[in-house]
């Protein structure tokens, strides 16, 4: 690490405190998004209950959850594989003609 200020990383500091109004607005936005997302979920459940097909709703819900988790697992494996490939690509070991490892 060098002490030259030209090569040092910049530091970012958040000045002051967040205002209560901004925090309240952020919380209300999050609640609104959750309410909107869950209202369709609840409406579907009420419809399937009214036609007496709650088992179908449970199957659909289970399938969606399974696909979400499986997709996350596959993407995680893909990301780890790419990280391992990148690490292996940057670490090369060289040997000379006599089989001695070169730095």
C-alpha positions as CSV (number, residue, x, y, z in Angstrom):
1,X,0.0,0.0,0.0
2,X,1.3,3.4,-0.8
3,X,0.9,6.7,1.1
4,X,0.7,8.7,-2.1
5,X,-2.6,10.6,-2.0
6,X,-3.0,10.1,-5.8
7,X,-3.5,6.4,-5.4
8,X,-5.6,6.3,-2.2
9,X,-9.2,5.3,-2.3
10,X,-11.7,8.1,-1.7
11,X,-13.8,8.0,1.5
12,X,-17.4,8.8,1.4
13,X,-19.1,10.2,4.5
14,X,-22.8,10.9,5.0
15,X,-23.1,14.3,6.7
16,X,-25.7,14.9,9.2
17,X,-28.7,12.8,10.3
18,X,-31.6,11.8,8.1
19,X,-34.7,13.8,8.7
20,X,-37.7,12.2,10.4
21,X,-39.8,13.2,7.4
22,X,-37.5,11.4,4.9
23,X,-37.5,8.2,7.1
24,X,-41.3,8.4,7.5
25,X,-41.7,8.8,3.7
26,X,-39.4,5.9,3.0
27,X,-41.3,3.6,5.4
28,X,-44.6,4.6,3.9
29,X,-43.3,3.8,0.4
30,X,-42.1,0.4,1.6
31,X,-45.5,-0.3,3.2
32,X,-47.3,0.7,0.0
33,X,-45.2,-1.5,-2.2
34,X,-45.7,-4.5,0.2
35,X,-49.5,-3.8,0.3
36,X,-49.7,-3.7,-3.4
37,X,-47.7,-6.9,-3.9
38,X,-49.7,-8.8,-1.2
39,X,-53.1,-7.6,-2.4
40,X,-52.9,-9.7,-5.5
41,X,-51.7,-12.7,-3.5
42,X,-54.7,-12.3,-1.1
43,X,-57.2,-11.8,-4.0
44,X,-56.0,-15.0,-5.6
45,X,-56.4,-16.9,-2.4
46,X,-60.0,-15.5,-1.9
47,X,-60.9,-16.5,-5.5
48,X,-59.6,-20.1,-5.2
49,X,-61.4,-20.3,-1.8
50,X,-64.7,-19.2,-3.3
51,X,-64.5,-21.9,-6.0
52,X,-63.3,-24.5,-3.4
53,X,-59.9,-25.1,-5.1
54,X,-57.6,-24.1,-2.2
55,X,-55.5,-27.2,-2.9
56,X,-54.8,-25.9,-6.4
57,X,-53.8,-22.5,-4.9
58,X,-51.4,-24.3,-2.5
59,X,-49.9,-26.3,-5.4
60,X,-49.3,-23.1,-7.4
61,X,-47.8,-21.4,-4.4
62,X,-45.5,-24.3,-3.6
63,X,-44.4,-24.4,-7.2
64,X,-43.6,-20.7,-7.3
65,X,-41.6,-21.0,-4.1
66,X,-39.7,-24.0,-5.3
67,X,-38.9,-22.3,-8.6
68,X,-37.7,-19.2,-6.8
69,X,-35.4,-21.2,-4.5
70,X,-34.1,-23.4,-7.3
71,X,-33.4,-20.4,-9.5
72,X,-31.5,-18.7,-6.7
73,X,-29.5,-21.9,-6.1
74,X,-28.6,-22.2,-9.8
75,X,-27.6,-18.5,-10.0
76,X,-25.5,-18.9,-6.8
77,X,-23.7,-21.9,-8.2
78,X,-23.1,-20.0,-11.5
79,X,-21.7,-17.0,-9.6
80,X,-19.4,-19.1,-7.5
81,X,-18.2,-20.9,-10.6
82,X,-17.4,-17.7,-12.3
83,X,-15.5,-16.4,-9.2
84,X,-13.5,-19.7,-9.1
85,X,-12.7,-19.4,-12.8
86,X,-11.5,-15.8,-12.4
87,X,-9.3,-16.7,-9.4
88,X,-7.8,-19.7,-11.3
89,X,-7.2,-17.4,-14.4
90,X,-5.3,-14.9,-12.3
91,X,-3.1,-17.3,-10.4
92,X,-0.7,-18.9,-12.9
93,X,2.2,-21.1,-11.8
94,X,5.2,-21.1,-14.2
95,X,8.0,-23.7,-14.3
96,X,11.2,-23.5,-16.2
97,X,12.7,-26.2,-18.5
98,X,14.2,-28.0,-15.4
99,X,10.8,-28.2,-13.6
100,X,11.7,-25.5,-11.1
101,X,8.9,-23.2,-10.1
102,X,9.5,-19.6,-11.1
103,X,8.2,-16.7,-9.0
